[in-house]
């Protein structure tokens, strides 16, 4: 009852009801005054029979009067309420019309996008089929070059009819049609096929003069097929710039012997050290040039550099010519120094290192002389610059000159190819033109 009285007091005090309160008869006005002055909290604490009698006498007639007046609203109020309801219905209708129009526009846009998507897919498929037809012959030709003995023919790219799937590679395996290379080809064959597709695509961009970058593309090739990659590049892409990276040491040396020096240059990279240094070349020529530049101002650093260069350069030369060295156990076998190689080279070069003179081969006296001269210099000056950090400019310059002479002695002046295998018979090791020859002991 107290809560209802509190709500009734709040309604009675509403300013919008001021005209109604002023028009009330005297008895009803007294009821309003009584209601507004009533202490609801006091009534809640202690409500007596007299309080209830007084409430019934003064408040109940006021409520009845309010109900009576509310039931007899003037016509203009009824009209206002009805028009308000009609306005709300009209507004809802207008809002629904705007929303319907927005939905229709969205449906139209979705339909347009779907048609455009279908058109784009069809255009892509059409162009893809045209490109695939134009490069399929190249793919087959490169594949036959890399895999001459495999019974795999009719290699081609195809676009699935539903335009939803990725491009597939179709082929014939021993005369039987295959829809995917994954069904029959090994990992190495699939990688070779991927290389053929890449090179066929690259050949179509020849007019744009873009370089071809290949990074470790033979990692899953066996030796027989790996050796044909360099010949393929030299045969079909001699007019293109090619950048070829590999971690395969054996293949690197093989490419040095197979590829023409006037068209190809070979560089080794130093291991990545710090962001400030980045990736740097570690070629003999470049390192030797750096050592020369330091010879006058930092002779000890130049001596240390040329000694490290010779450690690597002579190990590569020894590997190419099949130099016989004393057996060492464990890691010592892979960590021989330039001094050990020079000792073995001096001993073997007297009988094994030949140079063509007319129709006969004679001892390569220039190479033997360079080896004999450089061996003690490297042992004395190179070690001193590395270990005791003492050395002169004269020592550095003379040692660098001698080391260059030793390294260049194993590269032919005529064909510019290093001394290597080149399918020489009888156990000989030759350069490409045969002017240099090494006959193992």
C-alpha positions as a Markdown table, in Angstrom:
| # | Residue | x | y | z |
|---|---|---|---|---|
| 1 | Unk | 0.0 | 0.0 | 0.0 |
| 2 | Unk | 2.8 | 2.4 | 0.8 |
| 3 | Unk | 4.5 | 1.7 | -2.5 |
| 4 | Unk | 1.3 | 2.5 | -4.4 |
| 5 | Unk | 0.8 | 5.7 | -2.3 |
| 6 | Unk | 4.3 | 6.7 | -3.2 |
| 7 | Unk | 3.6 | 6.2 | -6.9 |
| 8 | Unk | 0.2 | 8.0 | -6.6 |
| 9 | Unk | 1.9 | 11.0 | -4.9 |
| 10 | Unk | 4.5 | 11.2 | -7.8 |
| 11 | Unk | 1.7 | 11.2 | -10.4 |
| 12 | Unk | -0.4 | 13.8 | -8.5 |
| 13 | Unk | 2.6 | 16.1 | -8.3 |
| 14 | Unk | 3.3 | 15.9 | -12.1 |
| 15 | Unk | 3.3 | 19.4 | -13.6 |
| 16 | Unk | 1.4 | 18.2 | -16.7 |
| 17 | Unk | -1.6 | 17.6 | -14.4 |
| 18 | Unk | -1.7 | 21.2 | -13.0 |
| 19 | Unk | -4.7 | 22.3 | -15.1 |
| 20 | Unk | -6.6 | 19.2 | -14.0 |
| 21 | Unk | -5.8 | 19.8 | -10.3 |
| 22 | Unk | -6.9 | 23.4 | -10.4 |
| 23 | Unk | -10.2 | 22.4 | -12.0 |
| 24 | Unk | -11.0 | 19.9 | -9.2 |
| 25 | Unk | -13.8 | 20.6 | -6.7 |
| 26 | Unk | -12.9 | 21.6 | -3.2 |
| 27 | Unk | -13.2 | 18.1 | -1.7 |
| 28 | Unk | -10.9 | 16.6 | -4.4 |
| 29 | Unk | -8.4 | 19.4 | -4.0 |
| 30 | Unk | -8.3 | 18.6 | -0.2 |
| 31 | Unk | -7.5 | 15.0 | -1.2 |
| 32 | Unk | -4.7 | 16.2 | -3.4 |
| 33 | Unk | -3.2 | 18.3 | -0.7 |
| 34 | Unk | -3.5 | 15.5 | 1.8 |
| 35 | Unk | -1.8 | 13.1 | -0.6 |
| 36 | Unk | 1.1 | 15.4 | -1.3 |
| 37 | Unk | 1.7 | 16.1 | 2.4 |
| 38 | Unk | 1.4 | 12.5 | 3.4 |
| 39 | Unk | 4.5 | 10.9 | 5.1 |
| 40 | Unk | 4.7 | 7.5 | 3.5 |
| 41 | Unk | 7.7 | 6.6 | 5.6 |
| 42 | Unk | 5.8 | 7.3 | 8.8 |
| 43 | Unk | 2.8 | 5.4 | 7.5 |
| 44 | Unk | 5.1 | 2.4 | 6.7 |
| 45 | Unk | 6.5 | 2.5 | 10.2 |
| 46 | Unk | 3.2 | 2.6 | 12.0 |
| 47 | Unk | -0.2 | 2.3 | 10.3 |
| 48 | Unk | -3.3 | 2.6 | 12.6 |
| 49 | Unk | -6.9 | 2.1 | 11.9 |
| 50 | Unk | -7.5 | 5.8 | 11.9 |
| 51 | Unk | -4.9 | 6.3 | 9.1 |
| 52 | Unk | -6.7 | 3.7 | 7.0 |
| 53 | Unk | -10.0 | 5.5 | 7.6 |
| 54 | Unk | -8.5 | 8.8 | 6.6 |
| 55 | Unk | -6.9 | 7.4 | 3.5 |
| 56 | Unk | -10.2 | 5.9 | 2.4 |
| 57 | Unk | -12.0 | 9.1 | 3.0 |
| 58 | Unk | -9.7 | 11.5 | 1.2 |
| 59 | Unk | -7.6 | 9.5 | -1.3 |
| 60 | Unk | -10.2 | 7.0 | -2.7 |
| 61 | Unk | -12.6 | 9.8 | -4.0 |
| 62 | Unk | -9.6 | 11.5 | -5.7 |
| 63 | Unk | -8.7 | 8.3 | -7.5 |
| 64 | Unk | -12.3 | 7.8 | -8.5 |
| 65 | Unk | -12.4 | 11.4 | -9.9 |
| 66 | Unk | -9.2 | 10.8 | -11.9 |
| 67 | Unk | -10.7 | 7.6 | -13.4 |
| 68 | Unk | -13.9 | 9.4 | -14.3 |
| 69 | Unk | -12.1 | 12.3 | -16.0 |
| 70 | Unk | -9.7 | 9.9 | -17.9 |
| 71 | Unk | -12.7 | 8.1 | -19.3 |
| 72 | Unk | -14.2 | 11.3 | -20.7 |
| 73 | Unk | -11.3 | 12.7 | -22.6 |
| 74 | Unk | -12.1 | 15.6 | -25.0 |
| 75 | Unk | -12.4 | 14.6 | -28.7 |
| 76 | Unk | -9.2 | 16.4 | -29.7 |
| 77 | Unk | -7.2 | 14.1 | -27.4 |
| 78 | Unk | -8.7 | 11.0 | -29.0 |
| 79 | Unk | -8.0 | 12.4 | -32.5 |
| 80 | Unk | -4.4 | 13.1 | -31.5 |
| 81 | Unk | -3.9 | 9.6 | -30.3 |
| 82 | Unk | -5.4 | 8.1 | -33.4 |
| 83 | Unk | -3.3 | 10.3 | -35.7 |
| 84 | Unk | -0.2 | 9.5 | -33.7 |
| 85 | Unk | -0.9 | 5.8 | -34.3 |
| 86 | Unk | -1.5 | 6.4 | -38.0 |
| 87 | Unk | 1.8 | 8.4 | -38.2 |
| 88 | Unk | 3.6 | 5.5 | -36.6 |
| 89 | Unk | 2.2 | 3.0 | -39.0 |
| 90 | Unk | 3.1 | 5.3 | -41.9 |
| 91 | Unk | 6.6 | 5.8 | -40.6 |
| 92 | Unk | 7.0 | 2.0 | -40.2 |
| 93 | Unk | 5.8 | 1.6 | -43.8 |
| 94 | Unk | 8.3 | 4.2 | -45.1 |
| 95 | Unk | 11.1 | 2.6 | -43.2 |
| 96 | Unk | 10.1 | -0.8 | -44.6 |
| 97 | Unk | 10.1 | 0.6 | -48.1 |
| 98 | Unk | 13.6 | 2.1 | -47.6 |
| 99 | Unk | 14.9 | -1.3 | -46.2 |
| 100 | Unk | 13.2 | -3.2 | -49.1 |
| 101 | Unk | 14.9 | -0.9 | -51.6 |
| 102 | Unk | 18.3 | -1.4 | -49.8 |
| 103 | Unk | 17.8 | -5.2 | -49.9 |
| 104 | Unk | 16.9 | -5.0 | -53.6 |
| 105 | Unk | 20.0 | -3.0 | -54.3 |
| 106 | Unk | 22.1 | -5.5 | -52.3 |
| 107 | Unk | 20.5 | -8.4 | -54.2 |
| 108 | Unk | 21.3 | -6.7 | -57.5 |
| 109 | Unk | 24.9 | -6.1 | -56.5 |
| 110 | Unk | 25.4 | -9.7 | -55.3 |
| 111 | Unk | 24.0 | -10.9 | -58.6 |
| 112 | Unk | 26.3 | -8.5 | -60.5 |
| 113 | Unk | 29.3 | -9.7 | -58.6 |
| 114 | Unk | 28.5 | -13.3 | -59.2 |
| 115 | Unk | 28.2 | -12.6 | -63.0 |
| 116 | Unk | 31.5 | -10.7 | -62.9 |
| 117 | Unk | 33.2 | -13.5 | -61.0 |
| 118 | Unk | 31.9 | -16.1 | -63.5 |
| 119 | Unk | 33.1 | -13.9 | -66.3 |
| 120 | Unk | 36.5 | -13.4 | -64.7 |
| 121 | Unk | 36.9 | -17.1 | -64.1 |
| 122 | Unk | 36.0 | -17.9 | -67.7 |
| 123 | Unk | 38.4 | -15.3 | -68.9 |
| 124 | Unk | 41.2 | -16.7 | -66.7 |
| 125 | Unk | 40.5 | -20.2 | -67.8 |
| 126 | Unk | 40.5 | -19.1 | -71.5 |
| 127 | Unk | 43.8 | -17.3 | -71.2 |
| 128 | Unk | 45.3 | -20.1 | -69.1 |
| 129 | Unk | 44.4 | -22.7 | -71.8 |
| 130 | Unk | 46.0 | -20.4 | -74.4 |
| 131 | Unk | 49.2 | -20.1 | -72.4 |
| 132 | Unk | 49.2 | -23.8 | -71.6 |
| 133 | Unk | 48.9 | -24.7 | -75.2 |
| 134 | Unk | 51.8 | -22.4 | -76.1 |
| 135 | Unk | 54.1 | -23.8 | -73.4 |
| 136 | Unk | 53.2 | -27.4 | -73.4 |
| 137 | Unk | 55.6 | -28.1 | -76.2 |
| 138 | Unk | 58.4 | -26.4 | -74.2 |
| 139 | Unk | 57.5 | -28.4 | -71.1 |
| 140 | Unk | 57.7 | -31.7 | -73.1 |
| 141 | Unk | 61.0 | -30.7 | -74.7 |
| 142 | Unk | 62.7 | -29.7 | -71.4 |
| 143 | Unk | 61.3 | -32.8 | -69.7 |
| 144 | Unk | 62.7 | -35.1 | -72.4 |
| 145 | Unk | 66.1 | -33.3 | -72.0 |
| 146 | Unk | 66.1 | -33.9 | -68.2 |
| 147 | Unk | 64.5 | -37.3 | -68.2 |
| 148 | Unk | 65.6 | -38.9 | -71.5 |
| 149 | Unk | 65.0 | -42.5 | -70.5 |
| 150 | Unk | 61.7 | -42.2 | -68.6 |
| 151 | Unk | 58.6 | -43.5 | -70.4 |
| 152 | Unk | 56.6 | -40.4 | -69.7 |
| 153 | Unk | 55.2 | -38.5 | -72.6 |
| 154 | Unk | 52.6 | -35.9 | -73.6 |
| 155 | Unk | 53.3 | -33.7 | -70.5 |
| 156 | Unk | 50.9 | -30.8 | -70.5 |
| 157 | Unk | 49.0 | -28.4 | -68.3 |
| 158 | Unk | 45.2 | -28.5 | -68.2 |
| 159 | Unk | 42.4 | -26.4 | -66.6 |
| 160 | Unk | 39.6 | -28.4 | -65.0 |
| 161 | Unk | 36.3 | -28.0 | -66.7 |
| 162 | Unk | 34.5 | -26.6 | -63.6 |
| 163 | Unk | 37.1 | -23.8 | -63.2 |
| 164 | Unk | 37.0 | -24.3 | -59.5 |
| 165 | Unk | 40.1 | -26.5 | -59.0 |
| 166 | Unk | 43.8 | -25.7 | -59.3 |
| 167 | Unk | 45.7 | -26.2 | -62.6 |
| 168 | Unk | 46.7 | -29.9 | -63.1 |
| 169 | Unk | 49.5 | -31.6 | -65.0 |
| 170 | Unk | 48.4 | -34.3 | -67.3 |
| 171 | Unk | 50.7 | -36.9 | -68.8 |
| 172 | Unk | 51.1 | -40.4 | -70.2 |
| 173 | Unk | 52.9 | -42.9 | -68.1 |
| 174 | Unk | 54.0 | -45.9 | -70.2 |
| 175 | Unk | 51.2 | -45.0 | -72.7 |
| 176 | Unk | 48.5 | -44.8 | -70.1 |
| 177 | Unk | 46.8 | -41.4 | -69.5 |
| 178 | Unk | 47.2 | -39.9 | -66.0 |
| 179 | Unk | 45.3 | -37.0 | -64.6 |
| 180 | Unk | 47.8 | -36.1 | -62.0 |
| 181 | Unk | 51.6 | -36.6 | -61.6 |
| 182 | Unk | 51.1 | -37.4 | -58.0 |
| 183 | Unk | 49.7 | -40.8 | -59.0 |
| 184 | Unk | 52.9 | -42.1 | -60.7 |
| 185 | Unk | 55.9 | -39.7 | -60.4 |
| 186 | Unk | 58.5 | -39.8 | -57.6 |
| 187 | Unk | 59.4 | -36.6 | -55.7 |
| 188 | Unk | 62.5 | -36.0 | -57.8 |
| 189 | Unk | 60.4 | -36.4 | -61.0 |
| 190 | Unk | 57.7 | -34.1 | -59.8 |
| 191 | Unk | 60.4 | -31.5 | -58.9 |
| 192 | Unk | 61.9 | -31.9 | -62.4 |
| 193 | Unk | 58.5 | -31.4 | -63.9 |
| 194 | Unk | 58.0 | -28.3 | -61.8 |
| 195 | Unk | 61.3 | -27.0 | -63.1 |
| 196 | Unk | 60.3 | -27.7 | -66.7 |
| 197 | Unk | 57.0 | -25.8 | -66.2 |
| 198 | Unk | 58.8 | -22.8 | -64.5 |
| 199 | Unk | 61.4 | -22.6 | -67.3 |
| 200 | Unk | 58.7 | -22.9 | -70.0 |
| 201 | Unk | 56.8 | -20.0 | -68.4 |
| 202 | Unk | 60.1 | -18.0 | -68.1 |
| 203 | Unk | 60.9 | -18.6 | -71.8 |
| 204 | Unk | 57.7 | -16.8 | -72.7 |
| 205 | Unk | 58.9 | -13.7 | -70.8 |
| 206 | Unk | 62.2 | -13.5 | -72.8 |
| 207 | Unk | 61.2 | -10.3 | -74.5 |
| 208 | Unk | 60.9 | -8.6 | -71.1 |
| 209 | Unk | 64.6 | -9.3 | -70.3 |
| 210 | Unk | 63.9 | -10.6 | -66.8 |
| 211 | Unk | 66.6 | -12.7 | -65.0 |
| 212 | Unk | 65.8 | -16.3 | -64.1 |
| 213 | Unk | 66.6 | -17.1 | -60.4 |
| 214 | Unk | 66.9 | -20.7 | -59.4 |
| 215 | Unk | 67.5 | -21.7 | -55.8 |
| 216 | Unk | 68.6 | -25.3 | -55.0 |
| 217 | Unk | 66.4 | -26.7 | -57.7 |
| 218 | Unk | 68.3 | -30.1 | -57.8 |
| 219 | Unk | 68.0 | -30.9 | -54.1 |
| 220 | Unk | 65.9 | -34.0 | -54.8 |
| 221 | Unk | 67.6 | -35.0 | -58.2 |
| 222 | Unk | 69.8 | -38.0 | -58.4 |
| 223 | Unk | 73.3 | -37.5 | -60.0 |
| 224 | Unk | 72.3 | -38.6 | -63.5 |
| 225 | Unk | 69.5 | -36.1 | -63.8 |
| 226 | Unk | 71.2 | -33.3 | -61.8 |
| 227 | Unk | 74.1 | -33.1 | -64.3 |
| 228 | Unk | 71.7 | -32.3 | -67.1 |
| 229 | Unk | 70.2 | -29.2 | -65.5 |
| 230 | Unk | 73.3 | -27.1 | -66.3 |
| 231 | Unk | 73.4 | -28.3 | -69.9 |
| 232 | Unk | 69.7 | -27.6 | -70.3 |
| 233 | Unk | 70.2 | -24.0 | -69.1 |
| 234 | Unk | 73.2 | -23.5 | -71.4 |
| 235 | Unk | 71.4 | -25.0 | -74.4 |
| 236 | Unk | 68.0 | -23.3 | -74.2 |
| 237 | Unk | 68.7 | -20.1 | -72.2 |
| 238 | Unk | 72.0 | -18.9 | -73.4 |
| 239 | Unk | 70.5 | -15.4 | -74.1 |
| 240 | Unk | 69.0 | -15.0 | -70.7 |
| 241 | Unk | 70.6 | -13.9 | -67.4 |
| 242 | Unk | 70.4 | -16.7 | -64.9 |
| 243 | Unk | 71.2 | -16.6 | -61.2 |
| 244 | Unk | 71.7 | -20.1 | -59.8 |
| 245 | Unk | 72.2 | -20.8 | -56.1 |
| 246 | Unk | 73.1 | -24.2 | -54.7 |
| 247 | Unk | 74.4 | -25.7 | -51.4 |
| 248 | Unk | 75.6 | -28.7 | -53.3 |
| 249 | Unk | 79.4 | -28.5 | -53.4 |
| 250 | Unk | 79.8 | -31.4 | -55.8 |
| 251 | Unk | 77.3 | -29.9 | -58.3 |
| 252 | Unk | 79.0 | -26.5 | -58.0 |
| 253 | Unk | 82.3 | -28.0 | -59.1 |
| 254 | Unk | 80.5 | -30.0 | -61.8 |
| 255 | Unk | 78.9 | -26.8 | -63.2 |
| 256 | Unk | 82.3 | -25.2 | -63.2 |
| 257 | Unk | 83.6 | -27.9 | -65.6 |
| 258 | Unk | 80.4 | -28.1 | -67.7 |
| 259 | Unk | 79.5 | -24.5 | -68.4 |
| 260 | Unk | 81.3 | -22.1 | -70.7 |
| 261 | Unk | 83.4 | -19.6 | -68.7 |
| 262 | Unk | 82.8 | -16.7 | -71.1 |
| 263 | Unk | 79.0 | -17.0 | -70.4 |
| 264 | Unk | 79.1 | -18.0 | -66.7 |
| 265 | Unk | 80.9 | -16.7 | -63.6 |
| 266 | Unk | 81.1 | -18.6 | -60.3 |
| 267 | Unk | 81.0 | -17.1 | -56.9 |
| 268 | Unk | 81.0 | -18.5 | -53.4 |
| 269 | Unk | 79.2 | -16.7 | -50.5 |
| 270 | Unk | 80.6 | -16.3 | -47.0 |
| 271 | Unk | 78.4 | -17.5 | -44.2 |
| 272 | Unk | 76.0 | -14.8 | -42.9 |
| 273 | Unk | 77.6 | -13.1 | -39.9 |
| 274 | Unk | 75.8 | -9.9 | -38.8 |
| 275 | Unk | 73.2 | -7.5 | -40.2 |
| 276 | Unk | 76.0 | -4.9 | -40.7 |
| 277 | Unk | 78.0 | -7.2 | -42.9 |
| 278 | Unk | 75.1 | -9.2 | -44.5 |
| 279 | Unk | 75.9 | -11.6 | -47.3 |
| 280 | Unk | 79.2 | -11.2 | -49.0 |
| 281 | Unk | 81.0 | -12.9 | -51.8 |
| 282 | Unk | 84.0 | -15.1 | -50.9 |
| 283 | Unk | 85.5 | -15.6 | -54.4 |
| 284 | Unk | 89.2 | -16.1 | -54.7 |
| 285 | Unk | 89.6 | -13.1 | -57.1 |
| 286 | Unk | 87.6 | -10.8 | -54.9 |
| 287 | Unk | 89.3 | -11.9 | -51.7 |
| 288 | Unk | 92.7 | -11.6 | -53.3 |
| 289 | Unk | 91.8 | -8.1 | -54.5 |
| 290 | Unk | 90.8 | -7.2 | -51.0 |
| 291 | Unk | 94.0 | -8.6 | -49.6 |
| 292 | Unk | 96.0 | -6.6 | -52.2 |
| 293 | Unk | 94.2 | -3.4 | -51.1 |
| 294 | Unk | 95.2 | -4.1 | -47.5 |
| 295 | Unk | 98.8 | -5.1 | -48.2 |
| 296 | Unk | 100.2 | -1.5 | -47.8 |
| 297 | Unk | 98.2 | -0.4 | -44.8 |
| 298 | Unk | 97.4 | -3.7 | -43.0 |
| 299 | Unk | 100.0 | -6.3 | -44.1 |
| 300 | Unk | 99.3 | -8.7 | -41.3 |
| 301 | Unk | 95.6 | -8.7 | -42.2 |
| 302 | Unk | 96.5 | -9.2 | -45.9 |
| 303 | Unk | 98.8 | -12.2 | -45.0 |
| 304 | Unk | 96.1 | -13.8 | -42.9 |
| 305 | Unk | 93.5 | -13.3 | -45.7 |
| 306 | Unk | 95.7 | -14.9 | -48.4 |
| 307 | Unk | 96.5 | -17.8 | -46.2 |
| 308 | Unk | 92.8 | -18.5 | -45.6 |
| 309 | Unk | 92.1 | -18.1 | -49.3 |
| 310 | Unk | 94.7 | -20.7 | -50.2 |
| 311 | Unk | 93.3 | -23.2 | -47.6 |
| 312 | Unk | 90.0 | -23.2 | -49.6 |
| 313 | Unk | 91.4 | -22.8 | -53.1 |
| 314 | Unk | 93.9 | -25.6 | -52.8 |
| 315 | Unk | 91.4 | -28.0 | -51.3 |
| 316 | Unk | 89.1 | -27.4 | -54.3 |
| 317 | Unk | 92.0 | -27.9 | -56.7 |
| 318 | Unk | 93.1 | -31.1 | -54.9 |
| 319 | Unk | 89.5 | -32.4 | -55.2 |
| 320 | Unk | 89.3 | -31.7 | -58.9 |
| 321 | Unk | 92.6 | -33.3 | -59.9 |
| 322 | Unk | 92.4 | -36.3 | -57.5 |
| 323 | Unk | 95.5 | -35.3 | -55.5 |
| 324 | Unk | 96.7 | -38.2 | -53.3 |
| 325 | Unk | 97.3 | -37.2 | -49.7 |
| 326 | Unk | 98.3 | -39.1 | -46.6 |
| 327 | Unk | 95.4 | -40.6 | -44.8 |
| 328 | Unk | 94.1 | -38.7 | -41.7 |
| 329 | Unk | 91.5 | -39.9 | -39.3 |
| 330 | Unk | 88.3 | -38.1 | -38.4 |
| 331 | Unk | 87.9 | -34.4 | -38.9 |
| 332 | Unk | 91.6 | -33.9 | -39.6 |
| 333 | Unk | 91.0 | -35.2 | -43.1 |
| 334 | Unk | 88.6 | -32.3 | -43.9 |
| 335 | Unk | 90.7 | -29.6 | -42.2 |
| 336 | Unk | 93.9 | -29.8 | -44.1 |
| 337 | Unk | 95.7 | -26.5 | -44.6 |
| 338 | Unk | 97.3 | -24.9 | -47.6 |
| 339 | Unk | 100.7 | -25.9 | -46.5 |
| 340 | Unk | 99.8 | -29.6 | -46.5 |
| 341 | Unk | 98.3 | -29.3 | -50.0 |
| 342 | Unk | 101.4 | -27.5 | -51.4 |
| 343 | Unk | 103.7 | -30.2 | -50.0 |
| 344 | Unk | 101.6 | -32.8 | -51.8 |
| 345 | Unk | 101.3 | -30.7 | -55.0 |
| 346 | Unk | 105.1 | -30.1 | -55.2 |
| 347 | Unk | 105.8 | -33.8 | -54.8 |
| 348 | Unk | 103.2 | -34.9 | -57.4 |
| 349 | Unk | 103.4 | -32.0 | -59.9 |
| 350 | Unk | 106.9 | -33.0 | -61.1 |
| 351 | Unk | 105.5 | -36.2 | -62.7 |
| 352 | Unk | 101.8 | -35.5 | -63.0 |
| 353 | Unk | 101.3 | -31.9 | -64.1 |
| 354 | Unk | 101.7 | -31.6 | -67.9 |
| 355 | Unk | 101.3 | -28.8 | -70.4 |
| 356 | Unk | 100.8 | -29.4 | -74.1 |
| 357 | Unk | 103.6 | -28.2 | -76.3 |
| 358 | Unk | 102.9 | -28.9 | -80.0 |
| 359 | Unk | 101.8 | -32.5 | -80.2 |
| 360 | Unk | 103.4 | -33.7 | -77.0 |
| 361 | Unk | 102.9 | -33.1 | -73.3 |
| 362 | Unk | 105.8 | -31.7 | -71.2 |
| 363 | Unk | 106.3 | -30.9 | -67.6 |
| 364 | Unk | 104.4 | -27.7 | -66.5 |
| 365 | Unk | 107.6 | -26.0 | -65.4 |
| 366 | Unk | 105.9 | -22.6 | -64.7 |
| 367 | Unk | 103.3 | -24.2 | -62.3 |
| 368 | Unk | 106.0 | -26.3 | -60.5 |
| 369 | Unk | 108.1 | -23.2 | -60.1 |
| 370 | Unk | 105.2 | -21.2 | -58.6 |
| 371 | Unk | 104.4 | -24.0 | -56.2 |
| 372 | Unk | 108.1 | -24.3 | -55.0 |
| 373 | Unk | 108.4 | -20.6 | -54.6 |
| 374 | Unk | 105.1 | -20.1 | -52.7 |
| 375 | Unk | 105.3 | -23.1 | -50.4 |
| 376 | Unk | 108.0 | -21.7 | -48.0 |
| 377 | Unk | 106.7 | -18.2 | -48.3 |
| 378 | Unk | 103.2 | -19.3 | -47.2 |
| 379 | Unk | 104.6 | -21.3 | -44.3 |
| 380 | Unk | 106.8 | -18.4 | -43.0 |
| 381 | Unk | 105.0 | -15.2 | -43.9 |
| 382 | Unk | 101.4 | -16.5 | -44.0 |
| 383 | Unk | 101.7 | -18.2 | -40.6 |
| 384 | Unk | 103.5 | -15.2 | -39.1 |
| 385 | Unk | 100.8 | -12.8 | -40.2 |
| 386 | Unk | 98.1 | -15.1 | -38.9 |
| 387 | Unk | 99.6 | -16.1 | -35.5 |
| 388 | Unk | 102.1 | -13.4 | -34.5 |
| 389 | Unk | 100.5 | -10.5 | -36.3 |
| 390 | Unk | 103.8 | -9.3 | -37.7 |
| 391 | Unk | 104.5 | -8.8 | -41.4 |
| 392 | Unk | 105.7 | -6.3 | -43.9 |
| 393 | Unk | 104.0 | -4.9 | -47.0 |
| 394 | Unk | 106.7 | -6.4 | -49.2 |
| 395 | Unk | 106.1 | -9.9 | -47.8 |
| 396 | Unk | 102.3 | -9.5 | -48.2 |
| 397 | Unk | 102.5 | -8.3 | -51.8 |
| 398 | Unk | 105.0 | -11.0 | -52.8 |
| 399 | Unk | 103.0 | -13.8 | -51.2 |
| 400 | Unk | 99.8 | -12.6 | -52.8 |
| 401 | Unk | 101.5 | -12.6 | -56.2 |
| 402 | Unk | 102.8 | -16.1 | -55.7 |
| 403 | Unk | 99.5 | -17.5 | -54.5 |
| 404 | Unk | 97.7 | -16.0 | -57.6 |
| 405 | Unk | 100.3 | -17.7 | -59.8 |
| 406 | Unk | 99.6 | -21.1 | -58.1 |
| 407 | Unk | 95.8 | -20.8 | -58.4 |
| 408 | Unk | 95.9 | -19.5 | -62.0 |
| 409 | Unk | 98.3 | -22.4 | -63.0 |
| 410 | Unk | 95.3 | -24.8 | -62.7 |
| 411 | Unk | 93.1 | -22.8 | -65.1 |
| 412 | Unk | 93.8 | -23.1 | -68.8 |
| 413 | Unk | 94.8 | -19.9 | -70.6 |
| 414 | Unk | 93.2 | -21.1 | -73.8 |
| 415 | Unk | 89.7 | -22.4 | -72.9 |
| 416 | Unk | 89.6 | -20.5 | -69.5 |
| 417 | Unk | 88.4 | -23.7 | -67.8 |
| 418 | Unk | 89.8 | -25.1 | -64.6 |
| 419 | Unk | 91.7 | -28.4 | -64.7 |
| 420 | Unk | 89.0 | -31.1 | -64.2 |
| 421 | Unk | 87.6 | -34.3 | -65.4 |
| 422 | Unk | 85.8 | -33.5 | -68.8 |
| 423 | Unk | 85.4 | -37.2 | -69.6 |
| 424 | Unk | 89.2 | -37.7 | -70.1 |
| 425 | Unk | 90.2 | -41.3 | -70.6 |
| 426 | Unk | 92.9 | -43.4 | -69.1 |
| 427 | Unk | 92.7 | -41.8 | -65.6 |
| 428 | Unk | 93.9 | -38.4 | -66.9 |
| 429 | Unk | 92.4 | -35.1 | -65.7 |
| 430 | Unk | 92.3 | -32.3 | -68.3 |
| 431 | Unk | 90.9 | -28.9 | -69.0 |
| 432 | Unk | 88.2 | -28.6 | -71.7 |
| 433 | Unk | 90.6 | -28.1 | -74.6 |
| 434 | Unk | 93.2 | -30.6 | -73.3 |
| 435 | Unk | 96.0 | -28.0 | -73.1 |
| 436 | Unk | 96.5 | -28.8 | -69.4 |
| 437 | Unk | 96.7 | -32.3 | -68.1 |
| 438 | Unk | 97.1 | -34.0 | -64.7 |
| 439 | Unk | 98.2 | -37.7 | -64.7 |
| 440 | Unk | 97.6 | -39.1 | -61.2 |
| 441 | Unk | 100.5 | -41.0 | -59.7 |
